[in-house]
C-alpha cells in the first residue's frame, strides 16, 4: 500500500468517514450497525482484515492513508445495502484502490484545486470554526420579529469531551447516530482547543 499523500490519526480518519457519509448515506437497514464507525469499530475491522494495518507509526500513534478511508466507506456502503460482514469480507478482499473508490463512491485521489486551476484557499473544511461568516446584504437579511412571536426551541447539549458541550437548538430529539456523527466530526476542533491550551490536559493514553 502506498504511504504517499495525507495521513490521519484514527480520530481524524473517523472524522473523514463521517464527512464522506454526510450527504447520501442512510445507514444500515436493520438499524443495528453504527452509521459512522467509532474507534473500537475501526480497530475491530482491522482484526477482521476489512481494514489494512496502519500506513505508518509515529511513536505510539497509528497513521492512516486514503486507502483506509476508501475501505471504511466501502464497508459502510455495503452494509447499507444489507450485506453482512462475512459477505463484505469476500467482496472487498484484495480489491484495488480503484475498485474500493467505486464502491465507496469517492474519487480515487483527493480533489486538488490547484490541478483544476482553482485558487487554493488556506482554510479547510475541518477548520470551519476559524472563519467568521460574511454578513448578508442588507436587502437579503430576514425581517426582525418580536421575541414573543418566535417559537420556543429547546436547547440540547451534546458532550464532546469532559469539559466541552455543544448546544444545539433543534426541535428533533438527538438520536444515537446523531451523537456519534457529531463527536466524530468534532475531533479536529477538540485537537485545536487542546493545542491552544483552551482545555485541560488530555486524558492519559490519548495520543490523537
Buried (B, 14 or more C-beta within 10 A) or exposed (E): EEEEEEBBBBBBBBBBBBBBBEEEBEBBEEEEBBBBBBBEBBEBBBEEEBBBEBBEEEEEEBBBBBBBBBBBBBBBBBBBEEBEBEEBBEBBEEBEBEBBBBBBEBEBEEEEEEEEEEEEEEEEEBEEEEEEEEEEEEEEEEEEEEEEEEEEEEEBEBEBBEEBEBEBEEEEEEEEEBBBBBBBBBBBBBBBBBEEEEBEEBEEEEEB
